[in-house]
Each structure stands twice: as C-alpha cells, then as structure tokens.
C-alpha cells in the first residue's frame, strides 16, 4: 500500500480563513469539510484540548482516533479564553477572519465579550456561525445538547421503538454529522451572500430543528395535509419486512421500486401473475401493502447465492448490493479502485488511514493538505501572521494565555 503525503494543493475555498472554536464532533466535522475545500481552518483549543483528542485508540495521548477522523486540514492554537490577554489575541485574529464558528453556549461567549453582536460590530464582514442545541428564541434555549439527546427528542429513537420494540439510537452519531453538513452548507451560503452584498451576518445552526426537518421529509407523511390524509410515519421505511433478504449463502439488499422493475422481478422468479394482484398492481397499491410486498419478495431469494442474485438483478436493472461488514467496506473493490482510503504518513503518529474527500471539483480539487495537528502546534506561526512580535508571543505564553509547543517538536504539517 502506497503511503501518501499532503498534496499542498488548495480547493475552491482557498483564501477563506475560519476561526474554529468548536469541539467534539458536530463542529469539527463541519469545519473539516470547509478545510477539505481549501479554507484555512484555525482550530482554537483550550489548554486541555478538544475532548476527542482522548477518545479512542491512540499512539500519543492527545491524538486519538476520533480526533484524527474530524480534524485534518486544520492548524491548532491554544488560547485560554478565561484570560483577558488571550481574548485580546482572539479579537485581533477576528480582524483578518472570514468566519467565526463555535458550538459553545452563546450565553458563555456573551459574558466573554465574544458574542455575535460584539464581533460583528468589530468586523462587519464576518460570518458568525453559532451551532446550538436549539434555536435561541425558544424555551429550550441554553440547554446542553449532544447527539444522543437530539436523537431522542427529534424522534429517531422513538422510530426505532416501532421497529425493534424499544427505543434505540442509530448506531452512528447521525445528529452530529447531519447537523455538521447543515452547518457547512449554511456557512457557504452566508459567504456567497457576503460576496454579493459585502455584509457578514450571524448564522444560527440548531441541532434539534435541523434533525426534525431531516426526519420529517418522509415521516410527516399523512399529516402533510390539513385535514390529515393519514398517520405520521412513512410506511415503506417502517415496514417490518424492509430488511436485507436472506439468500442461499448470506444476504442481499434489493429495491425494486417502479412498476417496470417489479414486473421484471416477478417474471424472473417465475411469478409474473403477482403483478395482477390488486395489492401490487401499481405504486399506490404497493405503498398501502408494503409489508406484504417485501415479505413475498424476500421468500423468493433463498434459492440462489448473493453473488448470483446481484449479477441477475444488475442484468434486470434492479438496484441491488451485498450487506458489507465494516471490514468489507475497507476492502470494497470500488473504493480500492479509486483509492478512497488513503494511507498517510503523519510525523508524530506514523502511518494512518483516512477516508478521502468524497466530492470532486474539476478545476479546484478538494484535497488533504494538512494532517491532524498536535495540540497548539501552530501557535507561533498564527500569532506572527496577525502581526505579533516574538517578544509579545513569549510574554503571552509566560502569562498562561497561550500554550506553545516546545521548540523543535515535530509538527503535523
């Protein structure tokens, strides 16, 4: 396996500077996406560092796997914002920044003089992005929020109750990552607005409202109409028999959807008359009887192997695929062919594996330009960039307002 190095190329956001005061997953995932697109992400951490630095397997104490997965294409500086000299430094950084993004409680930032009104008054072109648990104009304002709490409140855990008989969380941090996608989208839209108007603005990205919007795309269902035309909950995805189908040697995921696809499926399994059953004649009928559709379809698949079914269904132009374990995803032939999992040489962590940037740009490619940083490793260079003299930097370090890496310590980029 070839080991790659950062490319040094920059993408469509080259020249955009982001001050990143986020931690855990949601905010860092959002800013990593902006960094993948070429933005200069300055990760501002407290002296103890982002908590994900200590979450999961690691070679060094502050470089755990979860941190490595959501903090590439960033530079790190440590500022103790409890101290006024460090806050003064941050304000100087704001003067040359395009975006300020945080997932702290806004009340806390207001008390530090770092709320959106104060920073926008200082820098009117700034995009100030606040990632909150809930919108600040509602009764939940100020409450703490994590992925698990949002999954419960937004209805995701309750939907799992309808399928499994008990509330369960999705086995991925779906709220954090979905809201991270929304945050990056909102920041990009605000940057575009600024390009047209010259004005920055405050942008609020609430987790709860984002996940309710995400879930209700399909699950508002019959309550879309007034008076209602049916219950809440999209019947197809809540069907008991919506599951991978057993084959002779494993499982296959198959989704015939259109009338033509179902007609080809029932013909190839030797039951063409099924399409004449009033329950299955068209999409509306199948939607009303979806559990029967899936149950009967699944009964037809046990006589062939998974590979045989995928080959046959591909020939019939019916979407199908295998059920991959995490290990099999790592060895997927398509992902291997495009080099999706990159082996990178980190100067302090050794060889590491990273999923590559999934999107492609023909003329301004998104790239891995920096590997995840050690805690505070770019402090000196960032402070020099905002015009601080070396003696000022050392005085700030002596005051405890900033933590600087030791001279000669290896750096990630």
Order of alpha helices (4+ residues) and beta strands (2+ residues): beta-alpha-beta-alpha-beta-alpha-beta-alpha-alpha-beta-alpha-alpha-alpha-beta-alpha-alpha-beta-beta-alpha-alpha-alpha-alpha-beta-alpha-alpha-beta-beta-alpha-alpha-beta
